[in-house]
Amino acid sequence: MHPLNAPRLKLRRADKHLNAIKVAINRFIASKPYDFVFEADPKPPNYSIIAMVRHLPDEEWGLIIGDFAHNARSALDMLVYQLSQLLLDDNKRFNLQFPIFDEVDGYEGNVQRYLAGVTPEHIAIIESFQPYKRLDGSYDDALGILRAINNADKHRIINVVGAVGSFEGVGFGAGRIGTNIIRGNGIGIRVNGSSSVNFGDGFTYTGVGDGIIVKDRTVVAKLTSNTPPQVKMLHYSNIAIQFGEGDPRVQGRSVVDTLTLIYDRVKEVIERFESNSSK
């Protein structure tokens, strides 16, 4: 067996979990989890555009993310095990792992324990991938984010995933607005979600807040119309799938973008040793 087969297999399993998350998210978005309804307020001529939350992300997405992180982290740890000289002292072998540190002091304080039996040449490569080596800071480093996701899944909570919807605006198609404003066939107008527009003839549109849909029946816009609008309205929205409650380093990040960043970095590490071993 090639010495890097184990990390390759673990990374391949991580890739399967990444693809599973991508498919699940695409299906969720295609299911149109948000509807928008046009409702009259108690006091005419006021109306509201209200977001209705029809579906929520599957709670098991967090389990898939945890499995992804476990396999990606294991790929790195198994890489170190294969690079070591397979020490006879089982206690030292038990402590072997790929170090991931934001600070140089943490790395230097653990390198002898984590990388026992690894050659100086290989240690130098591993150090080059440490988060503290980033010139722009360690907070956005892929391996540091992997550590945060994996540790949370193992020791604290299942990683929470949420859908963040944003109302982008409304489009008015053919029909009648008020008594004098008529949109003919093929003619329409799109209003940005946060805009405030006076169309005249007693018809106005005003966005509410920043358009972020935080819960079911979130009011995203207000309308006034002296007569009920007789016009087709199209609603535009965007859905982002992000990490929710959990490690601050991860919270608010795009799920797919974050996992892809991690996968690419772990693959880069393994490939670095593949090219190094072929010399």
N, C-alpha and C positions, 0 to 999 in steps of 0.2 A: 504493500500500500504506500502511495506517495505520502511523504510527511505532512503535506498540507491538505490531504483529503478531508480530514475531520472538520477543519474550519470552513472548507469549501461547502461541505454538506450542510453545516449549520447555517451558512449564509444563504444557501439555496432554499432552506426551509423558511428563513426569514423573508425571502423574496415571495414565497407562496402566501404568507400572511399579508404582506404588503399588497399583493394583487387582490387578495380577498377583500381587504378594506376598500380598495379602489372600486371594485365591482359593487360592493354594498352601498357605498356613498353615491355612486352614479345611479343606482336603482332608486335610492331614497330621493335624490333630486328629481329624477324623472317622474316620480310618483306625485309631484306637485304638492308638497306638504303644506303649502300656504294657499289659502283662498282669500279673495278680497270681496267684501260685500258692501253694497251701497244702501245705507239706512237713513230714514228720516229721523231727525232729532225731535224731541217732544215739542219744541217750539219752531214751527215753520217760519221762514223758509230755509232753515238750516238742515244740512245733511252731513253725514260722516262716511268716510271710507274706512272700513274696519278690517283688520287682518285676522283671519281665522286659522288657527294652527290645527291641521288635520292629522299630522303624523309627527312623531318624535323619533330621533335616532335610536336604534336598537341598543339596549344596555350591554349586549354581548360584544359590541365593538371594542369595548375596553379590554375584554378578555383576549381578543385577537391581537390588539396592540401589545398587551403584556407578553403574549407568545412571540410576537415579532421581536420585542426588545430582548427577551430571554435568549433567543437564538442568535441575534446579532451580537450580544454580549458574550455568549458562549463561544462564538466563532473566534473572538479575540483571545479569550482565555485558553482555548484549545491550541491556538497558534503559539502562545507562549510555552505551553506544555510540550509541543512538538519541537520548539526551538531549544528547549533546555536539554541538558545532557542526561535526562532521566535519572536524577540522583537516587541513590539507594536509600537515603534517609527519607522515609515516607512523610515525616512531619514537614520537611522542607518542600516536598512535592505537593503536599496538600495546600500550602500557602501560595503556590504559583498562580499568577493571574496577570492580565494585561492592565498595567496601571493607568488610571485616568485622573489627572489632578489639575486643578485650577491654579495652584500655587507651586512654585519650585520647591519650597520647603517640604511640602507634603510628598512630592515625588522623591526627592533625595532621601527622605526619612524612611521610605518603604521600598526603594528600588532593589536593595540587596535581598529583601525577603520575597518580593513578588517575582523577581527575575533571576533567582538563584539558578546557576547552571547555564544561563544565556550568555553568549559570547559578547564581548564589548562592541563588536561591529553591529550586532543585532540590537543591543541595548541603545546604541546611538540612533538607530532608525526608529525604535519605539519612542524614544524621547522626542524626536522631531514631530510626532503626532500629538504631543500633549497639549491640552487646551491652553496652558499658560504660555505656550510658544506663539500663540496668535498675536500679531502686532495690533490688531483692533480689539483685543480683549477676549477673555475666555467665555463670556456669557453666552454667545451664539455658536460656540463650537459644537460640532455634530456629536463628538464622543462625549462631551459633557452633558449634552441633552439626553443622549442614550443612557448614561449613568442615572440621570434624574428619573427617567421613565421607568427604567428597570428596577431601581431601588424602591420607588413608590409602589410598583406592582407587587414586589416581593414582600415588602415590610409594612406598608401602610394602607393603601387603598387601591381599588381597581381604577385605572385611569378613566376619568370622566370625559365623555365626548358630547358636545352639544352643537346644535344648529343655530347659527346666528343669521337671521333674515333681515334684509334691509329693503325698504320700499323705495324704488327708484323713480316712480312717477306714474302718471296716468295718461292715456291717449284717448282722445275723443274722435270717433269716426263719423260716419254719415248719420245725420239726424238733425234734431232741432234743440237748441239751447235757448231758453227764454222765448220771447215772442218774435224776435227779429234776427237772431243769429242762427243761420242755417249752414250746416256742413253738407255739401253735396257728395255724391258717390265719388270715391277715390280721393276725397279731400279729408285731411285729418290734422290734428295738432297734438303734440306731445308736450306735457308739462313736467318739468323736473320735480321730484318728490318734495324737495324743501322749498319750492318756489311759492310766491304769493302773487297771484295774477287776477286782475279785474278785467273781465271780458266785456263789461258793459251790460246794459239791460238787466241789472240786478243779479248777474251771475259772477261769482268769484270763486277762486280756488286758493286754499292756503294749506301748505304742508304743516304737519304737527311734529315738533321735535326734530330729531335727526333721522327719522325714518326707521330706526332700529326696532325690530319686532321682538319684544322681550317676553311676551306672554300671549295667550289666546285673547282675542278681541282687543288687540292694541289698536287705538285710533291713529291712523297715519296721515289723514288729511281731513279738512273741513271744506264744505261747499255751501254756498248760498245760491238760491235760485228762486225767483219770484213765481215760476211755474215749474212743475216737475220736469227735469231734463228728459227729453225723448231722444236719446243719442246713445250709441254703443260706446261703452267705455272699456278700454283695455288697460290692464294693470301690469306694471313692470316691477320685478323684484329680483334680488340676488340672494343666494344662499351660500354661506360659508360654513364648513364643518371644522370646528376648532376644538382644542383641548379646553376642558373646563376646570373644575376644582382639582387641585393637585399641586405639584411643585411649581412655585412661581416662575421657575425657569422655562416651564413648558406652557403654562396657562396662556390661552389666547392665541397660540400658534396654530397655523393650518395643519391638520392631521396628515394629509397626503404629502404636502411639501416637507414637513418635518421628518416623516418616516423615510421619504426618498433621500433627503439629505443624509440621514444616518446610514442608510443602506449604501449609498455611494461612497461614503467615507470608509466604512468597514471594508468594502470591496477594494478601495484604494490601498488600504493597509495590507491586505492579503496579497494583492498583486505586487506591491512593493517587495515583499519577501520572495514571491515567485521569481521576479526578475533578478533579485539579488542572489538567489540560490542557483540560477542558471549560468551565472558568470564563472 
